[in-house]
Amino acid sequence: MKNLKTYEEFLNEGSIPMDDVQSIVDRVFPLIVKDRGTGKQGIPEIKLHHDIYALHSGIDDMRGEESETSKAQWIHEENIIWIFYPNMENEEDVIRTVLHEFEHTHQDPKKSDKYREMGYENNPYEKAAHKAEKKWKKYI
């Protein structure tokens, strides 16, 4: 009989430990804020979560089609950047993710819906966030 993985083992497969993700965030985020300045709503809080669907549903073991690919999300109503730690592969990934989402905090949330209609690839806010990620080596 096959050994079944625990839910926690499944969440952490192919990822770096949650504590390591938190340590990287704690180290680089103050430097990023110093370089980039505060967002439109001030300095966001960064929190870790294990899954985007679980976060939004409130159901701890909820999973969905983007569970294994969603890296992070900025929720402007709360000014919180949520990092989905099981999807963080290494230090570079964490830093790029923080830079990407922090870029969104400098953008106008009212325009986000309009730009989202253009598709991810054509969205000027996503293009700017991807450009911000390229500075990740500065924070190693």
Secondary structure as GFF3:
##gff-version 3
##sequence-region A 1 140
A	DSSP	alpha_helix	7	12	.	.	.	ID=ss1
A	DSSP	alpha_helix	18	36	.	.	.	ID=ss2
A	DSSP	beta_strand	45	49	.	.	.	ID=ss3
A	DSSP	alpha_helix	52	57	.	.	.	ID=ss4
A	DSSP	beta_strand	72	75	.	.	.	ID=ss5
A	DSSP	beta_strand	80	84	.	.	.	ID=ss6
A	DSSP	three_ten_helix	85	87	.	.	.	ID=ss7
A	DSSP	alpha_helix	91	104	.	.	.	ID=ss8
A	DSSP	alpha_helix	109	116	.	.	.	ID=ss9
A	DSSP	three_ten_helix	120	122	.	.	.	ID=ss10
A	DSSP	alpha_helix	124	133	.	.	.	ID=ss11
A	DSSP	three_ten_helix	136	139	.	.	.	ID=ss12
###
